[in-house]
Amino acid sequence: MSEEANAERGPWALALRRFLRNRLAVAFLGVFLLIVVFVLAAPLWADHVAHTGPNQEHTVEQITVDGEKKDVVTPEGKPIGPQWFNAGGKFFLGADSRLGRDEMVRLMYGGRTSLLVGISAALIATFLAIVLGLLAGYFRGWVDSVIARALDVIWSLPVFLIGLAIGIALAVGGLKIGPLELSSGSLWNPILIISIFTVPYIARPIRGEVLALSKKEFVEAAVAQGAGPLRVMFAEILPNLASTIIVFFTLMIANSMLFEAGLSFLGAGVQPPNSSWGTMITVGVDLLRIQPLLAIAPGFMIMLTVLSLNIVGDALRDALDPRGKARMDAALQFEAQAGTVSRDEGALAP
Amino acid sequence: MTRFIARRLVGMIAVLFAVSVIVFVVFMVVPKQNPAQSLAGKNATPLLVKNIEAEWGFDDSLPQQYLTMMKKVFTGELIQYEPRIPVNDKIVEGIPATFSLAIGAAVIWLFFGLLLGYLSAIRAGGWLDRFLTGVSIAGISIPVFLLAPVLLYFLTYKVEIFPNGQYVPFSEDPAEWLNHLILPWFTLAVLSIGFYSRVLRSNMLDVMNEDYVRTARAKGLSERQVMTRHVLRNSLIPVITLFGLDFGATIAGTAIITESIFSIDGVGKYAADAVAKFELPPIMGVALYGAFFVVLVNTVVDVVYAYLDPRVRLGESASK
């Protein structure tokens, strides 16, 4: 942090001030928080407004709309369209398919899954990246070579395609490695796939920073005082990585959510009975001609969430690290690719 | 240069090996369910499962099983079991559609991406720049699984301007081929248009500060000559790398989703259908071939980049 004029304030207070000055980012932080409230309110809406669950089918039922009886699903299999509040909040966005499930309730519960997978995958990836980045950057030598090569390999894989293959293999057969056992429908399957394939995006910048930081005087001072590797890594170096970690974590949630949506859309991500915004689009696309909202509403929610996280992430980077332009460009590429590609320009960097 | 190419080739082989091992482990080693059962499909008879077990040698040692798998994939013996069709045949069938989609989209995104980026950079800070930046960010932010349904609904169902997906081979009817591909092309291109214009803009702004640009101005070149001959040309080198990577990545990523929404019978749709039906052999084939293709493209791109920008290959050997 470089603003000497404000030396009496802490760097975090300065960063907060810079962030709050960015009106767009503050607005989109609000949007993101609203989305979180929206998905958390799912049980309330389901129990008190829609009176149904996300997987409850209403195939041969009728509802009262403005005093008139209407089929939830017509005999031809056409689901009812958006009712807004005409049916007392039931079928606010209509029914999802010939199964007659309440689209609004599904949108709220599906959002929970999407956010849960996105945040969990980002947490795991960030954690792994911190450990790997610290080990590689601090110990250097062969430890660094092994970790850096492994990251390079993952980085140059077509991650979406491989993720798709793994997703479907796990969805068919489940997973059993020693004591670790996952059933075929487990949410852990997409979470683990996404987190492992996105580790390099965050581990590489962290490793670079650790390499630079571990040459600094304060690290030498700590070593001279007799600090062991663990203390140097976690007590001395780690706190200096905080701003990088916060920024990349935010961007990583957005990226993981897009990855999850892509996998789930194709059927290799979240498996029934769970649903996510991605799986909802799959159902909706089949009925696009007659009920376009079924595909567009979940897609729009994904876009809104990802967009707000990206804008907040960008603003955080500007606020926490006003000089980090080089990293900004790297992250721009990373956002744009949104979990569907790999990039190999790391192999070109000196 | 030879040394650089050799290094990249070794790297490429390592990545290809890693890909094949990952696929092998995920399909054959870690699943809880008997892999023969998984390969056979949901409605397989016990006899078919037995046959597959024998065919794939699931009693052999793991390295032997790995070799069997690789041999099957690359000699065209990999088959999907219901109905019984060689996976290679289906992949070859799908290639024209997939490449039509990806190449067309690439032409569009390069043209518009570079045009918007160039306009943005020469008017940096002005209203046009701000407008184009807004457009780019909007483009980058729309995921294909939102853009595709929106375009399809409004431009095909609501107002019948474009046909509903499908693929018409170029050899059959070039006009229809074009007409059917316009929406999918734009769906794939929008993200990259936004991204490329941002990248070119920032590259050009960096290059504009270089000494040789000042020299060019000082020796009396017109602004147009400075921009096209000196600034644009030097800003394009990183874009070339990016393009090579994106092209491979598009085929292995967003194209699958696009083909699936627009019902284009390409390799991606083949994979998407197999995923929907829980059929493993096609996925195995598409993943391996797709990954190999992408990694190969990336290697070629690296070599081209090193050829265009000597700093890269010199840097590599200097660091040794």
Interface residues (C-beta under 8 A of the other chain):
Chain A: R149 D152 V153 S156 L157 P158 F160 L161 I162 L164 A165 I166 I168 A169 L170 A171 V172 G173 G174 L175 K176 I177 E181 S183 S184 L258 A261 G262 F265 L266 G267 A268 G278 I281 G284 V285 L288 R289 P292 A295 I296 G299 F300 I302 M303 V306 L307 N310 D329 L332 Q333 E335 A336 Q337 A338 T340 V341 S342 R343 D344 E345 A347 L348 P350
Chain B: G11 A14 V15 A18 V19 I22 V23 V26 F27 V30 P31 K32 Q33 P35 Q37 S38 I140 S141 I142 P143 F145 L146 P149 V150 L152 Y153 Y157 L191 S192 G194 F195 R198 V199 S202 T241 L242 L245 D246 G248 A249 T250 A252 G253 T254 I256 I257 S260 I261 A271 A272 A274 V275 A276 F278 L280 I283 M284 V286 A287 G290 A291 V294 V295 N298 V301 D302 Y305 A306 V312 G315 S319
